[in-house]
Amino acid sequence: DPSMSAEHRRNPRKRADVIIQVTNAVTGETVGRIGNLSNDGMMLVANRPVREDALYQFVFHLPDERGHPLPLEVGVHEQWSEPANVPGQFWAGFRFIDIGEHDQATLNRWLEQGGD
């Protein structure tokens, strides 16, 4: 279970309670969906293995305060990955290394909304 990682989390993570698709901004292909998000990273449930230590440009949508989906584009750095307990799925942790001010504000607002 990746939540049992020895890595000490600096920021609380919020689980995605709806399916939030993640797209590779460069190729346009869907890479998976968000498992959880924090203000400095994300856990991806990926459709295929991700490259170790790789940099990616991802796009995903978060609802604004009125529930309208807003696109966020983030540069991420792979931190860890492992096969999930579902065949053909992979868990991967990413750190945000490039996120715009506006996108960060949208993310912070989403994280502060109620949830589990």
N, C-alpha and C positions, 0 to 999 in steps of 0.2 A: 504494500500500500504506500503510494508516494507521500501521503500526508504524514507518514511515520519517519520521514527523512531526518537525518541527523542535523541537516542544515537548520540554523536558528532563523526563524522568520522574523524579519524586522517589522513587517506590516501585516495586519490582519488580512485574510483572504476572504472574498465573498464568492460563494458558489453560484454559478449561473443556474437559475431555476427555469429558464427557458432555453431552447437550443439557439445558441449564437454561433452562426457559421463563421469560420475564419478563412479568408482568401489570401493567396500569395499575390501581393500587389504587382509583382513583376510578370508572373506567368498567367494570372487570372484564374488559376485553378483553386478549387476548394481543398484546403489542407486538413480540415477537421473542424472541431467545435471547441468552444471554451469550456474547460472543467471548472476553473475558478480564476478570479482576477484579484490583484491587489494594486495599489497605486504605483508599484514599480515592477510588476511582472504578471505572468499568467501561467496557468497550467493548461496545456492543449491536449485534447483527446484526438490524436492524429489518425488519419487513414492509412498512413505508411510510415516507416521509420524516418526520423529526421537525422540530418547529418550532425555529428558530434562537433561541438564548438563552433557551429556555423552561424552566420548572420542571415537574417531574413527580414523582409519587409511585408508586414501583414496588414490586412484591412478587415475590420469587423464593425458591426453596428450596435450601438447601445441606445435604448430609448431615452429621449429627453424628458423633461418634467411633464410634458403633455402626452408622452407615450409614443412620440414620433421617432423613428429610427434615425440616428445620426451616425454617419460613417467616421470611424477613427482609423488613422493610418499610423502604424508604429514600426520602428526599427527594433528588432529583438536579437538577443544573443542566446543561443541554446546553452543551458546549464546542465541538464541531465535528461535522460530518456530511458524508458524501459518498456517491454511488452506489457500491455494491459491484460486483464484476465478474460477479455473477449478476444477470440482469434481475429487477427487482422487489424487490431487496434493497438495504439501505442500511446503511452503517457509521455509528455515532454514538458519540462519546465523552461521558461524563457524569462530573461530579464529585459526590461525596456531600456534601450540605449538611445532611442531617438523618438520623442513624442512632442508634438506641438503644444503650445500653451493652451490653446482652445480645446484640443483633444484631451489634455490632462484635466482640464476643468470639467469636461463632460464625464470623464472617468471618475473623478473624485465625487461628483454629484451622484452618479450611479452607485458608488460604493457606500455613500451615506444614506441612501434610501433604505427603507425597512427591508427585511429579508429574514433569513434564518437566524 
